[in-house]
């Protein structure tokens, strides 16, 4: 589990370095170091630390507008609120968050609001089931 967490955070850090401004990339590297230190010490991340890592993971996915997604976290139980443009994006956001080390469960309360150019009405607004991780 720690190895997977370390690999994920290093990967996110390297990916961030290749795409973004140096200040943002350095922030992501610092977040990866925070995860690594917590894993080595055998203690969980703080709620704000894990929340920031979840937000960074969502921001790293170019097909999502992470500015429209709010993240709540309490002891590794993460709840997503906000809007996305499709059911696929909604599911993808849930999968991304569920893959972050330290996340125990994901309550995906994102709603689908297609762009006006499609001409569709607001989509699914029912909360998704809570996904439990088996660690």
matplotlib code that plots the C-alpha trace (Angstrom):
import matplotlib.pyplot as plt

x = [0.0, 2.8, 4.6, 1.5, 0.9, 4.5, 4.4, 1.1, 2.4, 5.7, 3.8, 1.5, 4.4, 6.3, 3.2, 2.6, 6.2, 5.8, 2.6, 2.4, 4.1, 7.0, 5.2, 2.2, 4.6, 6.6, 3.3, 2.5, 6.0, 5.6, 2.3, 3.9, 6.6, 3.9, 2.2, 5.5, 6.5, 3.1, 3.3, 6.8, 5.6, 2.6, 0.2, -2.7, -2.5, -4.3, -7.7, -6.5, -3.5, -5.5, -8.1, -5.4, -4.0, -7.4, -8.0, -4.6, -5.4, -8.7, -6.9, -4.3, -7.1, -7.5, -10.9, -12.4, -13.0, -11.9, -12.9, -16.5, -15.8, -15.8, -14.1, -15.0, -12.9, -13.3, -10.8, -10.4, -14.1, -14.3, -17.5, -17.6, -20.1, -20.4, -21.2, -19.6, -20.6, -21.3, -21.9, -18.5, -16.8, -18.8, -17.6, -14.0, -13.9, -15.0, -12.4, -9.6, -10.5, -10.9, -7.3, -5.7, -3.8, -5.5, -9.0, -11.2, -14.5, -16.0, -19.5, -19.9, -22.6, -21.6, -24.4, -24.4, -25.0, -24.3, -23.1, -25.9, -24.6, -25.8, -29.3, -29.9, -31.5, -29.7, -28.9, -28.4, -28.6, -29.0, -26.0, -23.9, -23.4, -20.6, -17.5, -15.5, -11.9, -10.6, -7.2]
y = [0.0, 2.5, 1.7, 2.3, 5.5, 6.6, 5.8, 7.6, 10.8, 10.8, 10.2, 13.1, 15.3, 14.5, 14.9, 18.3, 19.4, 18.7, 20.7, 23.6, 26.7, 26.1, 27.4, 25.0, 22.2, 22.8, 22.8, 19.4, 18.1, 19.3, 17.5, 14.3, 14.7, 15.2, 12.0, 10.1, 11.3, 10.4, 6.9, 6.4, 7.4, 5.1, 7.8, 9.2, 12.6, 15.5, 16.2, 19.5, 17.7, 14.9, 17.3, 19.2, 16.1, 15.0, 18.4, 18.2, 14.8, 16.2, 19.2, 16.9, 15.4, 17.7, 16.4, 17.7, 21.3, 20.8, 24.4, 23.2, 20.4, 20.9, 18.3, 17.6, 15.2, 13.8, 11.2, 9.9, 9.8, 12.1, 13.7, 15.4, 18.2, 20.3, 19.9, 18.1, 17.9, 14.1, 10.9, 9.8, 12.8, 12.1, 8.5, 9.5, 12.0, 9.3, 6.8, 9.4, 10.3, 6.6, 5.9, 8.6, 7.0, 7.7, 7.9, 5.4, 6.1, 8.4, 9.8, 11.1, 13.8, 15.5, 16.4, 16.4, 19.7, 19.5, 22.6, 24.8, 24.2, 20.5, 21.7, 19.0, 19.6, 19.0, 15.4, 13.0, 14.6, 11.5, 10.9, 7.9, 5.1, 5.4, 3.4, 1.7, 0.9, -2.5, -1.9]
z = [0.0, 0.9, -2.3, -4.4, -2.5, -3.0, -6.7, -7.2, -5.5, -7.3, -10.6, -9.9, -9.0, -12.2, -14.3, -12.7, -13.3, -17.0, -17.5, -15.2, -13.9, -11.5, -8.4, -8.9, -9.7, -6.6, -4.5, -5.9, -5.2, -1.6, -1.3, -2.6, 0.1, 2.7, 1.7, 1.7, 5.2, 6.6, 5.1, 6.5, 9.9, 9.7, 10.4, 8.3, 6.6, 8.1, 6.7, 5.0, 3.6, 2.1, 0.8, -1.1, -2.6, -3.8, -5.3, -7.1, -8.4, -9.9, -11.3, -13.1, -15.2, -18.2, -19.1, -15.8, -14.7, -11.1, -10.4, -10.4, -7.9, -4.2, -2.0, 1.6, 3.7, 7.2, 8.3, 4.7, 3.9, 0.9, -0.5, -3.9, -4.7, -7.8, -11.5, -14.4, -18.0, -18.4, -16.5, -17.8, -16.1, -12.9, -12.8, -13.7, -10.8, -8.4, -9.7, -9.5, -5.9, -4.9, -6.2, -3.9, -1.0, 2.3, 0.9, 2.6, 0.9, -1.8, -1.8, -5.3, -5.1, -8.4, -10.7, -14.5, -16.1, -19.9, -21.7, -23.1, -26.6, -26.4, -25.7, -23.0, -19.6, -16.3, -15.9, -13.0, -9.6, -7.4, -5.2, -6.1, -3.7, -1.3, -2.4, 0.3, -0.1, 1.0, 2.5]

ax = plt.figure().add_subplot(projection="3d")
ax.plot(x, y, z, "-o")
ax.set_aspect("equal")
plt.show()
